[in-house]
């Protein structure tokens, strides 16, 4: 007997994950919405079945509700597109989003794990500005305050902002590939640090997270131990801000294989 055309193709992805306390139909509907990728020019029913692992009949039932609420649109050739309802929700998210509400709790987590100060820098032309700061509990620490302006060409924060701003050169290509930069005595002979980028929906590069402190405590052992927590925190921050965390996930894979520096 021939297989039913209603079934997903053999190369379908795994069934969408479900929330333990949620509603299965909603989980499936969200699986359809999140099947779309930035470079898609619409998806056919067959492509949606392949990407979600759902039956075509299930997808069609859910699409009826999604199109009714303008979360999806259907073109004349039968392809589906993300609809204006999603854009409306995205605009509401962006208007209500406060960067500090997302970044500061994550910075406190890094401070508690490392015992060192954490800063969040943004780029302003050829300088970087400390937008948020969570101080170490140690009396001896690097003294940076919110609003302080630092150079772009020295220190881990400046290097990462420059790299993910599109700078050319082997150093910046390495930073983009590995997702972090270690700086020991570069901006200040007695200070060391590590920085990782944060991405957002509003702008590709929102800023950088920087762990820094005196070299007597922030040595190479600590910096290397904090590489993974820093990258993981940047992934979390980027996802919460609606940014593309794919470069950071690729960097995390490099860390896991031990192929980084």
N, C-alpha and C positions, 0 to 999 in steps of 0.2 A: 504494500500500500504506500502510495506517495505521501511524503511528509506534508503536513498542512502548511500553506504559505503564511499562516498567521503566526507561526513560531519564529523567534529570533534566529538569525543566521548562526552558523557554526562558530564564527569568530566573534560572537557577541561578548560583551564584557560581563563581569559578574553582576548579579542582581544588586540593585541599589541598596545601600545600607538603610536601616530603619532605626528610628529612635525608640528606645525601650518603653518609653511612656507616651509615645506619639500615636498618630493615626496613619495606618499603612497607605491609604489613598493619597494623603498629603505628601508622604515620603516619596511616593512614585511621581507625583506631580512635580516636586522639586527636582527629582532626578532628571525629568525631561528638560526643565529650565536650565539646569546646570550641565546638560549635555552639550550646549552651545559653546563654541570657542571663538576667540576674538577674530580669527581670520575666516570664519564660516560665511558663505554667501547663501545662507538658508540651508535647511536640512530636509531631506525627504522623510517619509514615514519609515522607509526601510533603514535609513541612516540612524534615525532616532531609536529604532528597535535594536540595531547593532550596538549603539553606544550605551544604552540603558539596560539591555538584557530583558526588556519587557515585551510581552506579546503585543502585536500590532492592534488587536482589538482593545486591549487595556489602554494603550496610548491614545487611540481615537476617542475613547470615552473621556479620558482626562483632558485631552485637547479641547473638547467641547466646552468644558468649564474654563480652561485657560484662555481660550479665545473670547469667551463671553466677558471675562474680566480684563481683556486687553493685555494679558500677559504674553500672548502669542498672536501672531498674524499669519494668515495663509495667503499665499500668492496665487495667481491664476494658474500657474503650472504645478500647483500642489505642494510647493515647498513651504516650510514654516520658518518664521523669523521671530526673534524676541520682540515683544510689542511695547507700546508706549506706557503701559501700566508699570512695567519694570523700571522704565526711566523715571516715572513719577516717584516711585518708592526710593530710587537711588538719589533723586534730588532732595527728598525729605531727609534721607540719611545724612547727606552731606551738609545740609543746613543745620541739622541738630548735633552734628559731630563736633566735639571739642577735643583737639589734639591731646591736651594734657590729661583728659579723662582716660584716654587709651594708653598713653605713653608712661605716665607717672607710676601707676601700679606695677607695670612691667619693670620699670627702672628700680623700684623698691625691691622687687624680687631679686634682681641681679645684685643690688647692693647687699642684701641679706646673705646671698649665696657666696659672694666674694669677700665681703667685709670692706670693699673699697667704694669710692665715689663714682657715681654714674652721671654723665651729662648727655644732653640731646642737643646737637648742633644743627643749624640750618645755614644754607649758603646765601649770602647777600653780595652779589657781584664777585669781587676777588677776595672776600673775607668770609669768615664763619662766625656765627653769633651763637652763644649759649642761650637756648630758649628755655630749657628745663634742666634742673639740677637736683640730685639727691646726694647729700653729703655722707661720707664715711663717718662712722662713730669714733674713729681714731683722732686724737688731737693733732697728729702730724699727717697732713694730707695735701694734695695739690689744691691750691686755693683759686678756684674758678667760681664766679658767681653768675647768676642769670643776667643776661645783658652784656656780659663781657665779649669783646671782639678779639679773635685770634687769627693768625695767618692761615692761608690755605696750603702753603708750600712746605709746612713743617707739622709734624705730629700725625697721629693715626687718623684723627677726625678730618683734618684737611686733606690727607691723601685719599681717603675713601670718598669724600665729597667730590674731589677732582676726578677720581677714577670713574665713578658712576655718573659724572657729568659729561663723559664722553672723551676724556683726554686720551691722547695717543702715547704709545711707548710700552716697552716690555713690562715695566713696573706696574702700570695701570691695567694692562691686560691680565697680569697675574692676580691683582686685587679683585678684578671683576670675576675671574674664574674661581678664586678661592673664597670670595665673599667676606673677607676681613683683611685687616692690616695691623701688624704689630709694630709699635714704635718704642724703642728703648733709647732714651737720652737724645732724641732728635730735636724736639722743641725746647726742652730744658734738660740739662745734663743729669739732673737728679730725679727726673720723672719718666715713667714708662706707661704705656697704655695700649689698648686694643679697641678698634672701632668696627662696626658693621652697619650696612645701609638699611634704611627703612623706606618702603615704597607706599604710595597711596593712590587712590583713584583720582584725586584732584590734580596731582602732578606726579610724574614718574618717580622722582626722588624727593621724598618728604624731608629727609635729614639723615643723621647718623647717630647711633648710640655709641658712647665712648666710656669705657672703664679706664680710669687713670689713677695713679698714686705714686708715692715715693718708691724709688727702685729698691730700697731696703726691704720692702714688703712685696711690691709688684715686680717680681722677678720673672724670668722666662718660664719657669715652671708654672707659676700661677697663670700667666698669660696663655700658655698653651692649654692648661686645664680649662680655662674659661672660653676657649674658642667655640666649643659646641653650645654651651648655654647662651652665648652672645648671638650666634647664628639662629638658634631656635627661638630666642626672644624676638629677633628681627623678623623672623617668619610670622610669628604670632601677631606682632604689631602691624606688619604689612597686610595680613589677612583682615584684621579688624578695621583697618583704614581703607579696605577695598582695593589694595594694590596688588600687583603681580609678584607673588613670592617665588615664582619658578626659578629665577637665578639663585636665590638663597637655598632652595631645595637641592639644586644641582651642586652647590657648594657643600652642603651637608653630606651629600653622597661622596664627594671627594674626601671629606674628613673621615667618613666611615671606612673608606678603602685605604686610608693612610697614604694617599698619593700627593697630599699637599706638602708644603714646606715643613 
